[in-house]
Amino acid sequence: MTGESDSPPTRPGLVHSLLDRFGHLVRELSKFATVGGVAFLLDFVLFNYLIGPQGVEQLTAKTISTVVAATFAFLGNRFWTWRHRKRSNPAREYALFFVFNAVGLGIAVACLAISRYGLGSIWPEIFQNRLADNIASYVVGTGLGTMFRFWSYRRFVFVEPGTPTVAEVNRDPRA
């Protein structure tokens, strides 16, 4: 043993130091944002198509558009954003992804419902229109849902190699 570490040397300077330390996270976040941006556009266009020419009710349209966009996002995140991470059981990943997407959908739909039906019952001319629906759903709801999704996908769905599973963490040591 020579006493040398196996970790790469850090470069001088604050920016280089931060990139050396958090570069992997920045890359993951960038890819996640790209996939999410395309999924967002898909969700936005489909939602507005459904509530406009198709005449679908707002909450139903939001649910449909989110499921379609979420399927796209799963494929993009699995095969691009976190392709370097160990693949576990695909059915497990898909199920967890959609459970966490359901929570994200709940966040967006709750924001839309609060705006349209809560605040809209008080000020219908302000909160019961397409602009208010889009702001509540896509600005507020998607913003909050995206923060939750990034954390949950990274932590529970596309896990790092060596990350213990829930079953491994909860094993009874007396068994």
C-alpha positions in Angstrom: 0.0 0.0 0.0 1.3 3.4 -0.9 -1.3 5.4 1.0 -2.7 6.9 -2.2 -6.5 7.0 -2.5 -8.4 5.5 -5.4 -10.5 8.7 -5.9 -9.6 11.1 -8.7 -7.7 14.2 -7.6 -9.8 17.4 -7.2 -9.0 20.4 -9.3 -8.3 23.8 -7.6 -11.0 26.4 -7.6 -14.5 26.6 -6.3 -16.3 25.8 -9.6 -14.0 22.9 -10.4 -14.3 21.6 -6.8 -18.1 21.7 -7.0 -18.2 20.1 -10.4 -15.9 17.3 -9.2 -18.1 16.7 -6.3 -21.5 17.2 -7.8 -20.9 16.7 -11.5 -22.7 13.4 -11.7 -25.8 15.0 -10.0 -25.7 17.9 -12.5 -25.5 15.5 -15.4 -28.4 13.4 -14.0 -30.5 16.6 -13.4 -29.8 17.9 -16.9 -30.9 14.6 -18.5 -33.9 14.4 -16.2 -34.9 18.0 -17.1 -34.6 17.2 -20.8 -36.8 14.1 -20.6 -39.1 16.0 -18.4 -39.3 19.0 -20.7 -40.3 16.8 -23.7 -42.8 14.9 -21.4 -44.1 18.3 -20.2 -44.7 19.5 -23.8 -46.5 16.2 -24.6 -48.6 16.6 -21.5 -49.4 20.3 -22.3 -50.3 19.8 -25.9 -52.5 16.7 -25.2 -54.2 18.4 -22.2 -55.1 21.4 -24.3 -56.2 19.3 -27.2 -58.5 17.2 -25.0 -60.1 20.2 -23.2 -60.4 22.2 -26.4 -61.6 20.5 -29.6 -62.4 17.2 -27.8 -64.4 18.8 -25.0 -63.1 16.5 -22.2 -63.5 17.7 -18.6 -60.4 19.3 -17.2 -59.5 16.7 -14.5 -60.1 13.8 -16.8 -58.0 15.4 -19.5 -55.2 16.1 -17.1 -55.2 12.5 -15.9 -55.1 11.1 -19.5 -52.3 13.6 -20.6 -50.3 12.8 -17.5 -50.4 9.0 -18.0 -49.3 9.4 -21.7 -46.5 11.8 -20.7 -45.4 9.6 -17.8 -45.0 6.5 -20.0 -42.7 8.6 -22.3 -40.8 9.8 -19.2 -40.3 6.3 -17.8 -38.7 5.2 -21.1 -36.5 8.3 -21.3 -35.4 8.1 -17.8 -34.7 4.4 -17.7 -32.8 4.2 -21.0 -31.1 7.6 -20.9 -31.1 9.6 -17.6 -30.2 6.6 -15.4 -29.0 4.1 -17.9 -25.7 3.8 -16.0 -27.5 2.5 -12.9 -28.1 -1.1 -12.2 -31.3 -2.5 -13.7 -33.4 -4.2 -11.2 -36.6 -6.0 -11.9 -38.2 -4.1 -14.8 -41.7 -4.7 -13.4 -40.6 -3.3 -10.0 -39.1 -0.2 -11.6 -42.2 0.4 -13.8 -44.6 -0.1 -10.8 -42.6 2.2 -8.5 -42.3 4.8 -11.3 -46.0 4.9 -11.8 -46.7 4.9 -8.0 -44.5 8.0 -7.7 -46.0 9.5 -10.9 -49.5 9.0 -9.3 -48.3 11.1 -6.4 -47.0 13.7 -8.8 -50.3 13.5 -10.7 -52.1 14.0 -7.4 -50.1 17.1 -6.7 -50.9 18.6 -10.2 -54.5 17.6 -10.1 -54.9 19.0 -6.5 -53.4 22.3 -7.6 -55.8 22.4 -10.6 -58.8 21.5 -8.4 -58.0 24.1 -5.8 -57.7 26.7 -8.5 -60.7 25.8 -10.6 -63.2 24.6 -7.9 -61.9 26.2 -4.7 -60.8 29.6 -5.7 -63.0 29.4 -8.8 -66.1 29.2 -6.7 -65.1 32.6 -5.1 -63.7 34.3 -8.2 -65.0 32.4 -11.3 -63.9 35.1 -13.8 -60.3 34.8 -12.6 -59.9 31.1 -11.8 -62.3 29.3 -14.2 -60.6 29.8 -17.6 -58.0 28.1 -19.7 -55.1 30.4 -18.6 -55.8 29.8 -14.9 -56.1 26.0 -15.5 -52.7 26.0 -17.3 -51.0 28.0 -14.6 -52.4 25.9 -11.7 -51.7 22.6 -13.5 -48.4 23.3 -15.3 -46.6 26.0 -13.4 -47.6 25.3 -9.8 -48.6 21.6 -10.0 -45.8 20.5 -12.4 -43.2 22.4 -10.4 -44.0 20.8 -7.1 -44.5 17.4 -8.7 -41.2 17.6 -10.5 -39.3 18.2 -7.3 -41.0 15.2 -5.7 -40.4 13.0 -8.8 -36.7 13.7 -9.1 -36.1 12.8 -5.5 -38.3 9.7 -5.5 -37.0 8.3 -8.9 -33.4 8.8 -7.8 -33.9 7.4 -4.4 -36.3 4.5 -5.0 -36.7 3.6 -8.7 -33.4 3.9 -10.4 -31.1 3.0 -7.5 -27.3 3.1 -7.4 -25.5 -0.2 -7.4 -25.0 -1.4 -3.9 -28.0 0.6 -2.5 -29.8 -1.8 -0.2 -33.4 -2.7 -1.1 -36.2 -2.1 1.4 -36.2 -5.8 2.2 -32.5 -5.8 3.0 -32.9 -2.7 5.2 -35.8 -4.1 7.1 -34.4 -7.6 7.7 -34.9 -8.8 11.3 -31.4 -9.3 12.8 -32.8 -11.9 15.1 -34.0 -14.1 12.2 
